[in-house]
Amino acid sequence: MSYRGVSNWPPIWTQGTEKNRKIVKDEVGILRYVHDVNPASNKIYLVIEYEKEHYVGTLIFDDVKLCHQMTDLFQHHMNRPIEKIGDIDLSYTL
C-alpha cells in the first residue's frame, strides 16, 4: 500500500499533545478502532492499543475506492494484532 508512491504501512502511531508526544513505529499493538472521515475521503484513522496505551495512526490513499476497501478490511480485523493484519495478502486490490 502506498500514497504518492511512498509506502503507508505501517503508519506512524502517535499519542498525546504536540508538546508531549509519544511515537511508535512498526507493526505493534492490537487494532481497537477504525474510522474513515467521510465517503469522499482518502484517509483512515486506526486506533491501536500498545503496552496498555492507545495510539492513532493515519493511512492516506491515492484512490478513494481502495481506501473504502481497506476500511472494510480493517473493520473485519478489529481486536487482532497489527502484525497479523500486516501479513494479509492484498494482491487482489491491484
Helices and strands as residue ranges (DSSP letters): E 2-3, E 6-7, E 13-16, E 21-24, E 30-36, E 43-50, E 53-60, H 64-75, H 82-86, G 91-93
